[in-house]
Amino acid sequence: MPVKVGIPASLLYFAHYPMWQTFFAKLGAEVITTGKTNRILLDEGVKEGLADACVPVKLFFGHAIALRNKVDYLFIPRVVCLNGKTVFCPKFLGLPDMVRYGLPDMPPVIDTRLDSRDKKDRIYKSFLRLGSFLGGGWAEVSRAYLSALLQNRRYNKLLQSGLQPTEAMAALKGLKPPAPMASPSLTFAVLGYPYIIHDRYISVGILDKLRGMGIRAITTENLPPGALARINTGLDKRMFWTYSDMVIRGAHYVLNRRLVDGVVHVTVFGCGPDSLVNMFLEYKAREHPGIPYINIAVDEHTGEAGLTTRLEAFVDTVRRKREVIPGHA
């Protein structure tokens, strides 16, 4: 019987699940995940999570708890740095310990450390140790790692084509992605951390709502990573946190090229870096007064009606501005 490895469908899931799932599957493991967020998962995470944790971390606890009696191991890597320059939120680094010691009766946690700052092959060596833990030999693990990299490349190519993470994951399974909008009335950049925007429950389905209004949404995942890396943000130093840095670069990319009619920045209460990023985005948006900007903050208490009202009001504002100043974007 194959070993069962659980991967919570939260946080880094939206960026790395196709790669991780492929790696484990090539080594003969059965990967089990939790699927879409719902109120039960969130309530369980809020009940068991740390009081001062942000809602994405609380939600992660809920997803982890949902796998409690279904898997032999939980894969919660200690992701420090993947680009050699920026690091992930400290709570990401502490997730393995928070789950292992903070939640009762959990399965063993595989907390592989992923840190690319010191040597180029450090990530590869981390996966070698991970594969060895599962009983794979050097050659078998190397082949699994190569397959995982190829799958990750396919996934990123789908994101670059305009698909969002959940759509791209479905396409990798052979499912037909939704047809692109024939003639969107507006194009918005929806910026924020992927585990907020692409979790339909946390974001209250903001991408679906915009699509229903006839608006095409561009997220950071749809932008070319090479071009983002070369952007001069004008800051004295590079933003320390990985996802914060990506959001700032994404804003500069779409605003400097005037690719959008409006910018929506989705944040969560309780996230310190988010408040700083929002300030930088507001400053940048002032350089482009023809492109309206809005910040929408969410937490576990966010109501759909309130968010929808704010979004509709913003869309109306952008449309009226476009009528007054044709071709402003």
C-alpha positions in Angstrom: 0.0 0.0 0.0 1.5 3.4 -1.0 2.4 5.9 1.7 -0.2 8.7 1.9 1.1 12.3 2.0 -1.2 15.1 2.8 -0.7 18.6 1.4 -3.1 21.3 2.8 -4.8 23.3 0.0 -3.7 26.6 1.5 -0.8 29.1 1.5 2.0 27.8 -0.8 -0.4 25.3 -2.4 -1.4 27.8 -5.1 2.2 28.3 -6.2 3.8 24.9 -5.7 1.2 22.1 -5.5 1.7 20.8 -9.1 5.4 20.4 -8.5 5.1 18.8 -5.1 2.3 16.4 -6.2 4.3 15.3 -9.2 7.4 14.6 -7.1 5.6 12.5 -4.5 3.6 10.6 -7.2 6.7 9.7 -9.1 8.1 8.1 -6.0 4.9 6.0 -5.6 3.3 8.0 -2.8 -0.5 8.9 -2.8 -1.0 12.6 -2.5 -4.1 13.7 -0.7 -5.2 17.3 -0.4 -8.2 19.1 1.1 -9.9 20.9 -1.8 -11.8 24.1 -1.6 -12.0 26.2 1.6 -15.4 26.3 3.4 -16.7 27.7 6.6 -16.1 24.5 8.5 -12.4 24.5 7.6 -12.0 28.1 8.6 -13.9 27.8 11.9 -11.8 24.8 12.9 -8.6 26.7 12.1 -9.8 29.8 14.0 -10.6 27.7 17.0 -7.3 25.9 17.1 -5.0 28.6 15.6 -3.0 31.3 17.4 -5.0 34.3 18.4 -2.6 36.8 16.7 -2.2 34.8 13.5 -3.5 36.2 10.2 -6.5 34.5 8.7 -4.5 32.6 6.0 -2.4 30.9 8.8 -5.6 30.1 10.7 -7.1 28.7 7.6 -4.0 26.6 7.0 -4.5 25.0 10.4 -8.1 24.1 9.4 -6.9 22.4 6.2 -4.2 20.6 8.1 -6.7 19.4 10.7 -8.9 18.1 7.9 -6.1 15.7 6.9 -5.6 14.4 10.4 -6.9 10.9 10.0 -6.5 10.6 6.3 -2.7 10.5 5.7 0.5 9.0 7.0 2.5 12.2 6.8 1.8 15.9 6.4 4.1 17.7 4.0 4.7 21.2 5.4 8.1 22.3 4.1 10.0 25.0 5.9 10.2 27.4 2.9 12.8 30.1 3.6 14.0 31.3 0.2 13.4 30.1 -3.4 15.0 32.9 -5.5 18.2 33.5 -3.7 17.2 37.0 -2.7 14.0 37.4 -0.7 12.6 35.3 2.2 9.1 34.1 3.1 7.0 35.3 6.1 8.4 34.0 9.4 5.0 32.3 10.1 5.7 30.2 7.0 8.9 29.1 8.5 7.2 28.3 11.7 4.3 26.4 10.2 5.8 22.9 10.7 6.4 23.5 14.4 3.0 25.2 14.9 1.2 22.2 13.5 3.4 19.6 15.1 3.2 21.1 18.6 0.1 23.2 18.5 -2.5 20.8 17.1 -3.4 17.6 18.9 -3.1 14.1 17.4 -1.6 15.2 14.0 0.3 12.8 11.8 4.1 13.2 11.5 5.2 16.4 9.7 7.7 16.3 6.9 9.4 19.7 7.3 12.0 19.7 4.5 13.9 23.0 4.6 14.0 24.9 1.2 16.6 27.7 1.1 18.4 28.6 -2.1 20.5 31.5 -0.7 23.8 29.6 -0.2 24.2 27.2 -3.1 22.4 26.8 -6.4 21.9 23.1 -5.8 20.6 23.4 -2.3 16.9 22.9 -3.3 17.9 19.8 -5.3 19.7 18.4 -2.3 16.7 19.1 -0.1 14.5 17.1 -2.5 17.1 14.3 -2.5 16.8 14.1 1.3 13.0 14.2 1.0 13.0 11.4 -1.5 15.4 9.3 0.5 13.1 9.7 3.5 10.4 8.1 1.4 12.7 5.2 0.5 13.8 6.4 -3.0 17.3 5.8 -4.3 19.4 8.6 -5.8 18.5 7.9 -9.4 14.8 7.4 -8.7 14.6 10.6 -6.7 16.6 12.6 -9.3 14.1 11.5 -12.0 11.2 12.4 -9.8 12.7 15.9 -9.2 13.2 16.4 -12.9 9.6 15.4 -13.6 8.5 17.8 -10.9 10.5 20.7 -12.5 9.0 19.9 -15.9 5.5 19.9 -14.4 6.2 23.2 -12.7 7.3 24.7 -16.0 4.0 23.5 -17.6 2.1 25.0 -14.8 3.9 28.4 -15.0 3.4 28.4 -18.8 -0.4 28.0 -18.3 -0.3 30.9 -15.8 1.5 33.1 -18.3 -1.2 32.3 -20.8 -3.7 34.0 -18.5 -5.1 31.2 -16.5 -5.4 31.5 -12.7 -3.9 28.8 -10.4 -7.0 26.7 -9.9 -7.7 26.8 -13.7 -4.1 25.9 -14.5 -4.2 22.9 -12.1 -7.4 21.7 -13.8 -5.8 22.1 -17.2 -2.8 19.9 -16.1 -5.3 17.2 -15.3 -6.7 17.4 -18.8 -9.8 19.5 -18.0 -10.8 22.2 -20.4 -10.1 25.7 -19.0 -12.8 28.4 -19.2 -12.9 30.3 -22.5 -11.2 33.7 -22.4 -13.5 36.7 -22.3 -14.4 37.7 -25.9 -14.7 41.4 -25.3 -14.1 42.5 -21.7 -15.3 46.0 -20.9 -12.4 46.7 -18.6 -9.1 45.2 -17.5 -8.2 45.2 -13.8 -5.0 44.2 -12.0 -5.9 42.2 -8.9 -2.8 42.3 -6.8 -2.1 40.5 -3.5 -0.7 37.3 -2.1 -1.8 34.2 -4.1 -3.2 32.4 -1.1 -5.6 35.2 -0.5 -6.7 36.1 -4.1 -7.0 32.5 -5.3 -8.8 31.1 -2.3 -12.4 31.8 -3.3 -13.6 31.7 0.2 -11.1 34.1 1.7 -11.3 36.5 -1.2 -15.1 36.1 -1.4 -14.7 35.1 -5.0 -13.4 38.5 -6.1 -12.1 37.2 -9.5 -15.4 35.5 -10.2 -17.3 38.7 -9.3 -15.2 40.8 -11.7 -15.6 38.2 -14.5 -19.4 38.4 -13.9 -19.2 42.2 -14.4 -17.4 41.7 -17.7 -14.0 42.6 -16.4 -10.8 40.8 -17.2 -8.5 40.3 -14.2 -4.8 40.1 -14.3 -2.9 38.8 -11.3 0.8 38.7 -10.5 0.9 35.1 -11.5 0.0 36.1 -15.1 2.9 38.5 -15.4 6.4 37.5 -16.8 8.7 36.7 -13.9 11.8 37.8 -15.8 10.4 41.2 -16.5 9.3 41.6 -12.9 12.7 40.7 -11.6 14.3 43.5 -13.7 11.9 46.2 -12.5 13.4 49.2 -10.6 10.9 49.9 -7.9 12.7 53.0 -6.8 13.1 51.7 -3.3 16.4 52.1 -1.5 16.5 48.3 -1.1 14.6 45.3 -2.3 11.5 44.4 -0.3 12.5 41.7 2.2 9.4 39.4 1.9 9.0 37.3 -1.2 5.3 37.8 -1.9 5.4 41.5 -0.8 8.2 42.1 -3.3 6.2 40.4 -6.1 3.1 42.5 -5.4 5.1 45.8 -5.5 6.8 44.7 -8.8 3.5 43.6 -10.3 2.0 47.1 -9.5 5.0 48.8 -11.2 4.7 46.5 -14.2 1.0 47.1 -15.0 1.0 50.8 -14.1 4.2 51.8 -15.9 3.0 50.1 -19.1 -0.6 51.3 -18.6 -1.9 47.8 -19.1 -5.0 48.1 -16.9 -8.0 50.4 -16.3 -7.9 49.9 -12.5 -5.9 48.3 -9.7 -7.4 46.3 -6.9 -5.1 45.4 -4.0 -6.5 42.7 -1.8 -5.0 42.5 1.7 -5.8 40.7 5.0 -6.1 42.3 8.5 -3.3 41.4 10.8 -0.6 41.2 8.2 2.2 43.7 8.9 3.9 43.5 5.5 0.6 44.0 3.8 0.0 47.4 5.4 3.5 48.5 4.2 2.9 47.2 0.7 -0.4 49.0 0.5 1.4 52.3 1.3 3.9 51.8 -1.4 1.2 50.9 -3.9 -0.8 54.0 -3.0 2.3 56.2 -3.6 2.8 54.5 -7.0 -0.9 54.8 -8.0 -0.6 58.6 -7.4 1.9 58.8 -10.3 -0.9 57.4 -12.5 -4.1 59.4 -11.6 -5.8 58.1 -14.7 -5.8 54.5 -13.3 -8.0 54.3 -10.2 -6.7 52.3 -7.2 -8.6 50.6 -4.3 -7.5 48.5 -1.3 -9.9 45.8 -0.1 -9.0 44.2 3.2 -10.5 40.9 4.2 -10.5 38.6 7.2 -12.6 35.7 8.6 -15.5 38.0 9.2 -15.7 39.6 5.8 -19.2 39.6 4.4 -19.9 39.0 0.7 -22.5 41.8 0.5 -20.1 44.5 1.8 -17.3 43.5 -0.5 -19.6 43.2 -3.5 -20.9 46.7 -2.8 -17.4 48.2 -2.6 -16.3 46.4 -5.8 -19.4 47.5 -7.7 -18.9 51.1 -6.6 -15.2 50.9 -7.8 -16.2 49.5 -11.1 -18.8 52.2 -11.6 -16.1 54.8 -10.8 -13.7 53.4 -13.3 -16.4 53.2 -16.0 -17.5 56.8 -15.5 -13.9 58.0 -15.5 -13.3 56.2 -18.8 -16.4 57.9 -20.2 -15.1 61.4 -19.2 -11.5 60.7 -20.2 -11.7 58.2 -23.1 -8.5 56.1 -23.4 -7.2 57.2 -20.0 -5.5 53.9 -19.5 
